[in-house]
Amino acid sequence: MSNITARLERLPFSAFHFRMLIMGGLGFAFEALDAGIIAFILPVIREQWGLTSLQTGLVASSTYIGFLVGALLSGLLGDRFGRRVVMMWALFIFCAMTMANAFVHNWQLFFLFRVLAGIGMGAEGAIIAPYLSEFVASRYRGRFTGALAGFFSFGFVAAALLGYFIVPNGADHWRWALVITAVPVVILLWWRRALLESPRWLDNQGRHREADAVVSAIEREITDRGVTLDPVPASVASGEDVSKPKGSFLANLGVLWARPLRRITAMTWVFWLSITFCSYAFFTWIPGLLVQQGMTITKSFSYSIAIYVAQIPGYYSAAYFNDRIGRRATIVTYMFLACLSAIALVFVKEPMWVIVASICLSFSMNGVNAGQYAYTPELYPTAVRATGMGAASSFARLGAIASPTLVGFIYPILGFAGVFGMTTLVLLTGALAVLFFGVNTTGRTLEDITGEGGASGAAAVLSPSTTRTSR
């Protein structure tokens, strides 16, 4: 364990960490708001512009095409040039393109600006969790990162409220919803100027004095509030031996598929693909599907608010269980609950039971997300942590791109039951991947999990027995 790691591990949860949680979480919230508002805009612009079902599906997928590019680039750039600079530029691109999107008058330009906004959103979403996880101690990292992911739920609820109170009130009120989505991001950009670079990343890059300065600043803020920190063990290394040479973009991607990470990467990609496919199929189409079930747009939007609100207890209950029963067990449990909810949607017919099952599915899938964002950054070494997270998020966007279009194709043929039968099978695949190939990360330092902490850490990643017995 390096000196920087040991000093970070001894830090209690403090006002500094809470401030970082809010700054990072608001990025997730605004990302979810922008991604979620499209579900409420789609039924309006579909009628306004006379879109076919296929065109509607393409517009729904546009953001996720950008996500794919942005998530991959942010991971590669974040490991190469630092986490902070990527977060700032990603947020700026997202804000500018969402604002531009409010002023278009045809679906082709709407599609283009959604793709560009998606690049910013994908980059932002993929870099936040690796960045913030590198500041917190292992004893509360699962709750912290799960709570961070929980900000997605507030964004989706805000999208539902805008969709209910703003979008239906005029032919062009969807434009105001996009403006309202973009404007608060400017404030967050200004606030984020105070962000510090990740000390673990600086240390790994050989920039030890800068890493020391960052950790010293955090320590001073905590001790100035009257907290006494435990001494750093005398046996801890100075940190001068942990730096790695910078890898090229392609080399960093290659590391993910080399031993010992290839098994982790395969499991992570399957898991991310399954939950992202189902989440975006469900949340993008649920207002429209409820309309197809015979509800008015206004009634559909009001029920959608309840479905979106169910995300909040989903995220924060899973954040609690991340450190109680482990990330792996939390993910698998919530995925099986999501499967049961999706199966219920195959068979129920009454509108009220459709709503109840949809609320349960929303709760469960977002519990999975809380585990997902805590778990994935822990599985990769510091040198490729952002690349690992970004690549998983990028690959998952193939599911986000395909699922809205696929739902638009399947629903006219197989109906409600066909859509949620497909959802069940995809969720089950992801759950089994984590159950059989996941590793335990609970209560362990990032360096120990990935092997940076020594031979024991490497063995833990590679050992089949660890995989079978971990939570």
C-alpha positions in Angstrom: 0.0 0.0 0.0 1.4 3.4 -0.9 1.6 6.3 1.4 -1.2 8.1 -0.6 -3.5 5.1 -0.3 -2.9 4.7 3.4 -3.6 8.4 4.1 -6.9 8.2 2.1 -7.9 5.0 3.8 -7.7 6.6 7.3 -9.9 9.6 6.4 -13.4 9.6 8.0 -16.4 10.7 5.9 -16.3 14.4 6.1 -17.8 17.7 4.7 -15.2 17.4 1.9 -16.6 14.0 0.8 -20.1 15.2 1.1 -19.3 18.2 -1.1 -17.7 15.8 -3.7 -20.8 13.6 -3.5 -23.1 16.5 -4.3 -20.9 17.9 -7.1 -20.6 14.5 -8.7 -24.2 13.5 -8.0 -25.6 16.6 -9.6 -23.8 15.6 -12.8 -25.6 12.2 -12.7 -28.9 14.0 -11.9 -28.7 16.3 -14.9 -27.6 13.4 -17.1 -30.7 11.5 -16.0 -32.9 14.5 -16.5 -31.8 15.0 -20.0 -32.0 11.2 -20.8 -35.4 10.9 -19.1 -37.1 13.9 -20.6 -36.9 12.4 -24.1 -39.5 9.8 -23.0 -42.0 12.6 -22.5 -41.0 14.6 -25.5 -41.2 11.6 -27.9 -45.1 11.2 -27.9 -45.4 15.0 -28.6 -42.9 15.4 -31.4 -44.0 12.0 -32.9 -47.4 13.6 -33.5 -46.1 17.1 -34.2 -43.6 15.9 -36.9 -45.6 12.8 -38.1 -42.9 10.3 -37.2 -43.2 6.6 -38.0 -42.6 4.1 -35.2 -39.1 3.4 -36.7 -38.2 7.1 -36.8 -39.4 7.5 -33.2 -37.2 4.6 -32.1 -34.2 6.1 -33.9 -34.7 9.5 -32.1 -35.0 7.6 -28.8 -31.7 5.9 -29.5 -29.9 9.0 -30.6 -28.6 10.0 -27.2 -27.2 6.6 -26.6 -25.2 6.6 -29.8 -23.5 9.7 -28.3 -23.2 7.8 -25.0 -21.3 5.1 -26.7 -18.7 7.4 -28.1 -18.5 9.7 -25.1 -18.1 6.9 -22.5 -15.3 5.2 -24.3 -13.4 8.5 -25.0 -13.8 9.7 -21.4 -12.3 6.5 -20.0 -9.3 6.6 -22.3 -8.8 10.4 -21.9 -9.4 10.2 -18.1 -6.6 7.6 -17.6 -4.3 9.5 -19.9 -4.9 13.2 -19.0 -6.7 13.1 -15.6 -10.3 12.7 -14.4 -11.1 16.4 -13.6 -10.5 17.9 -17.1 -12.6 15.3 -18.7 -15.5 15.9 -16.3 -15.4 19.6 -17.0 -15.4 19.4 -20.8 -18.0 16.6 -20.8 -20.4 18.8 -18.8 -19.8 21.8 -21.1 -20.6 19.8 -24.3 -23.7 18.2 -22.7 -25.0 21.7 -21.7 -24.4 23.4 -25.0 -25.8 20.7 -27.2 -29.0 20.3 -25.1 -29.6 24.0 -25.3 -29.1 23.9 -29.1 -31.5 20.9 -29.3 -34.4 23.1 -28.0 -34.4 25.2 -31.2 -34.6 22.6 -34.0 -37.6 22.1 -36.2 -37.2 18.6 -37.8 -36.3 15.2 -36.5 -33.1 14.9 -38.4 -31.5 17.9 -36.6 -33.1 16.8 -33.3 -31.3 13.4 -33.9 -28.0 15.1 -34.6 -28.0 17.4 -31.5 -29.1 14.5 -29.3 -26.1 12.5 -30.5 -23.7 15.3 -29.7 -25.4 15.9 -26.3 -25.1 12.2 -25.7 -21.3 12.4 -26.2 -21.1 14.8 -23.3 -23.5 12.9 -21.1 -21.7 9.6 -21.8 -18.4 11.1 -20.9 -19.7 12.6 -17.8 -21.5 9.5 -16.6 -18.5 7.2 -17.2 -15.9 9.3 -15.4 -17.7 10.4 -12.2 -17.7 7.1 -10.4 -14.0 6.1 -11.0 -13.0 9.7 -10.1 -14.9 9.9 -6.8 -14.2 6.3 -5.7 -10.5 7.1 -5.6 -11.1 9.7 -2.8 -13.0 7.5 -0.3 -12.0 4.8 2.2 -12.9 1.1 1.6 -15.1 0.9 4.7 -17.7 3.3 3.3 -17.0 3.2 -0.5 -20.0 1.0 -1.3 -22.5 3.3 0.4 -20.8 6.4 -1.0 -20.8 5.3 -4.6 -24.2 3.8 -4.4 -25.6 7.1 -3.0 -23.8 8.9 -5.8 -25.6 6.7 -8.4 -28.8 7.5 -6.5 -28.7 11.0 -7.9 -29.8 9.5 -11.2 -33.2 8.9 -9.6 -33.7 12.6 -8.8 -33.0 13.4 -12.5 -35.5 11.0 -13.7 -38.1 12.2 -11.2 -37.4 15.8 -12.4 -37.9 14.6 -16.0 -41.2 13.1 -15.1 -42.4 16.3 -13.4 -41.3 18.4 -16.3 -43.0 15.9 -18.6 -46.2 16.2 -16.6 -46.4 19.9 -15.9 -44.6 21.5 -18.8 -44.5 19.3 -22.0 -48.3 18.8 -22.4 -49.3 22.5 -22.0 -48.5 23.7 -25.5 -47.2 22.5 -28.8 -43.7 23.9 -28.2 -43.5 23.5 -24.5 -41.1 20.5 -25.0 -38.6 23.2 -26.0 -38.9 24.9 -22.7 -38.3 21.6 -20.9 -35.0 21.2 -22.7 -34.0 24.8 -21.8 -34.9 24.1 -18.2 -32.7 21.0 -18.4 -29.7 22.8 -19.7 -29.6 26.1 -17.7 -28.7 24.6 -14.2 -25.7 22.8 -15.7 -24.0 26.2 -16.1 -24.1 26.7 -12.3 -22.6 23.2 -11.7 -19.8 24.0 -14.2 -18.9 27.1 -12.2 -19.0 25.1 -8.9 -16.8 22.3 -10.2 -13.9 24.7 -10.8 -12.9 23.9 -7.2 -12.6 20.1 -7.9 -9.2 18.5 -7.1 -7.5 15.9 -9.3 -7.6 12.3 -8.1 -4.6 11.8 -5.8 -4.5 8.1 -6.7 -4.3 8.9 -10.4 -1.6 11.5 -9.7 0.4 9.1 -7.6 0.1 6.4 -10.3 1.4 8.8 -12.9 4.5 9.6 -10.8 3.3 13.0 -9.9 3.8 12.3 -6.2 4.2 15.9 -5.0 0.9 16.9 -6.5 -0.8 13.8 -5.0 0.7 14.7 -1.6 -0.6 18.3 -2.0 -4.1 17.1 -2.7 -4.2 14.7 0.2 -2.6 17.3 2.5 -5.3 19.8 1.6 -8.1 17.2 2.4 -6.4 16.4 5.7 -6.1 20.1 6.6 -9.8 20.6 5.9 -10.7 17.7 8.2 -8.3 18.5 11.0 -9.4 22.2 11.0 -12.8 20.9 12.0 -11.3 19.3 15.2 -11.0 15.8 13.9 -7.8 13.9 14.9 -6.5 11.5 12.2 -4.8 8.2 13.0 -1.1 8.1 12.2 0.0 6.5 9.0 1.6 3.2 9.7 5.5 3.4 9.7 5.6 0.3 7.4 3.7 2.0 4.6 5.7 2.8 1.4 6.4 6.3 0.4 4.6 5.8 -2.8 7.6 6.4 -5.1 7.4 2.9 -6.5 3.8 2.7 -7.6 3.9 4.9 -10.7 3.3 3.3 -14.1 4.3 4.5 -17.6 1.4 6.1 -19.5 -0.1 3.6 -21.9 -1.5 4.5 -25.3 -5.2 4.4 -25.9 -5.1 1.1 -27.6 -2.7 -0.3 -25.0 -5.1 0.6 -22.2 -7.9 -1.1 -24.0 -5.7 -4.2 -24.6 -5.0 -4.4 -20.9 -8.7 -4.9 -20.2 -8.6 -8.1 -22.3 -5.2 -9.4 -21.1 -4.7 -11.6 -18.0 -5.8 -11.2 -15.3 -8.6 -8.8 -16.3 -10.2 -10.5 -19.2 -12.6 -12.6 -17.1 -13.6 -9.4 -15.1 -14.0 -7.4 -18.3 -16.2 -10.1 -20.0 -18.4 -10.4 -16.9 -18.7 -6.6 -16.6 -19.6 -6.0 -20.2 -22.3 -8.7 -20.2 -23.7 -7.3 -16.9 -23.7 -3.7 -18.1 -25.2 -4.6 -21.5 -28.1 -6.4 -19.8 -29.1 -3.8 -17.3 -28.6 -0.9 -19.7 -30.6 -2.6 -22.5 -33.5 -3.2 -20.1 -33.4 0.2 -18.3 -33.5 2.3 -21.4 -36.1 0.1 -23.1 -38.3 0.5 -20.1 -37.8 4.1 -19.1 -37.8 5.5 -22.7 -40.9 3.7 -23.7 -43.1 3.3 -20.6 -45.1 6.6 -21.1 -45.8 5.6 -24.7 -46.6 2.0 -23.8 -49.1 3.2 -21.2 -50.7 5.4 -23.9 -50.9 2.3 -26.2 -52.6 0.5 -23.3 -55.4 3.0 -23.6 -54.4 5.8 -21.2 -54.4 9.4 -22.2 -51.0 11.2 -22.4 -51.7 13.2 -19.3 -52.7 10.1 -17.3 -49.8 8.2 -18.6 -47.4 10.9 -17.6 -48.9 11.1 -14.1 -48.5 7.3 -13.6 -44.9 7.6 -14.9 -44.1 10.0 -12.1 -44.9 7.3 -9.6 -42.8 4.8 -11.6 -39.9 7.2 -11.7 -40.2 8.1 -7.9 -39.7 4.3 -7.2 -36.1 4.7 -8.4 -35.2 6.7 -5.2 -35.8 3.9 -2.6 -34.4 1.5 -5.2 -31.1 3.3 -5.3 -30.7 4.1 -1.7 -31.8 0.8 -0.3 -29.2 -0.9 -2.6 -26.6 1.7 -1.5 -27.2 0.6 2.1 -26.8 -3.1 1.2 -23.6 -2.5 -0.8 -21.6 -2.4 2.4 -23.9 -4.8 4.4 -24.0 -7.8 2.1 -21.6 -6.8 -0.6 -21.9 -5.3 -4.0 -22.1 -8.7 -5.8 -24.9 -10.0 -3.6 -26.8 -6.7 -3.9 -26.6 -6.7 -7.7 -27.7 -10.3 -8.1 -30.6 -9.9 -5.6 -32.0 -6.8 -7.2 -31.6 -8.3 -10.7 -33.7 -11.3 -9.7 -36.3 -9.0 -8.2 -36.3 -7.1 -11.5 -36.8 -10.5 -13.4 -39.9 -11.2 -11.2 -41.3 -7.8 -11.9 -40.8 -8.2 -15.7 -42.4 -11.6 -15.6 -45.4 -10.0 -13.9 -45.7 -7.5 -16.7 -45.9 -10.3 -19.2 -49.1 -11.7 -17.5 -51.0 -8.8 -15.9 -53.7 -7.1 -17.9 -55.4 -4.7 -15.5 -54.0 -1.1 -15.7 -53.5 -0.8 -12.0 -51.5 -4.0 -11.8 -49.4 -2.9 -14.8 -48.5 0.2 -12.8 -47.7 -1.8 -9.6 -45.4 -4.2 -11.5 -43.8 -1.2 -13.3 -43.1 0.5 -10.0 -41.5 -2.8 -8.7 -39.4 -3.1 -11.9 -38.3 0.6 -11.6 -37.3 0.0 -7.9 -35.3 -3.2 -8.7 -33.5 -2.1 -11.8 -32.3 1.1 -10.1 -31.1 -0.9 -7.1 -29.0 -2.8 -9.6 -27.6 0.5 -10.9 -26.5 1.5 -7.4 -24.5 -1.7 -7.1 -23.2 -1.4 -10.6 -21.6 2.1 -10.2 -20.1 1.1 -6.9 -18.8 -2.3 -8.1 -17.3 -1.6 -11.6 -14.6 1.0 -10.7 -13.4 -1.3 -7.9 -12.5 -4.1 -10.4 -9.8 -2.2 -12.3 -6.3 -0.9 -11.4 -5.8 2.8 -11.1 -3.9 3.0 -14.4 -7.0 1.7 -16.4 -9.8 2.3 -13.9 -11.5 5.1 -16.0 -10.8 3.0 -19.2 -12.5 0.0 -17.6 -15.5 1.9 -16.5 -15.7 3.9 -19.7 -15.4 0.8 -21.9 -18.1 -1.1 -20.0 -20.4 1.9 -20.1 -19.7 2.4 -23.8 -20.3 -1.2 -24.7 -23.5 -1.1 -22.7 -24.8 1.8 -24.9 -25.1 -0.7 -27.7 -28.0 -2.0 -25.6 -29.3 1.5 -25.1 -29.1 2.2 -28.8 -30.8 -1.1 -29.8 -33.4 -1.4 -27.1 -35.7 1.6 -27.9 -35.7 0.7 -31.6 -36.2 -3.0 -30.9 -39.2 -2.2 -28.6 -40.6 -0.1 -31.4 -40.3 -3.1 -33.7 -41.4 -5.9 -31.3 -44.4 -4.1 -29.7 -46.6 -4.1 -32.8 -45.9 -7.8 -33.3 -45.8 -9.4 -29.8 -47.4 -6.6 -27.6 -46.7 -5.9 -24.0 -46.0 -9.5 -23.1 -43.3 -9.8 -25.9 -41.5 -6.6 -24.7 -41.3 -7.7 -21.1 -40.6 -11.4 -21.9 -37.5 -10.1 -23.7 -36.6 -7.9 -20.7 -36.8 -10.9 -18.4 -34.4 -13.0 -20.4 -31.9 -10.2 -20.8 -31.9 -9.4 -17.0 -31.5 -13.1 -16.1 -28.4 -13.3 -18.4 -26.8 -10.4 -16.6 -27.6 -11.7 -13.1 -26.1 -15.1 -13.9 -22.9 -13.5 -15.2 -22.4 -11.6 -12.0 -23.4 -14.6 -9.8 -20.9 -17.0 -11.4 -18.0 -14.7 -12.5 -18.1 -11.8 -10.0 -15.5 -11.2 -7.3 -15.9 -9.9 -3.8 -14.8 -6.3 -3.2 -16.4 -5.4 0.1 -14.2 -3.9 2.7 -11.0 -4.1 0.6 -8.9 -1.3 -0.7 -8.9 -0.6 -4.4 -5.3 -1.6 -4.6 -5.9 -4.9 -2.9 -8.9 -5.8 -5.1 -6.9 -5.2 -8.3 -3.5 -6.5 -7.3 -1.8 -3.1 -6.9 -1.6 -3.9 -3.2 0.6 -6.9 -3.7 0.4 -10.6 -4.6 -2.6 -11.2 -2.4 -4.6 -8.7 -4.3 -3.7 -10.2 -7.6 -4.5 -13.6 -6.3 -7.9 -12.5 -5.2 -8.8 -11.3 -8.7 -7.6 -14.5 -10.3 -8.6 -17.1 -7.8 -11.6 -19.3 -8.9 -12.3 -20.0 -5.3 -12.8 -16.3 -4.6 -15.3 -16.1 -7.4 -17.3 -19.0 -6.0 -17.4 -17.8 -2.4 -17.6 -14.1 -2.7 -20.7 -12.2 -1.8 
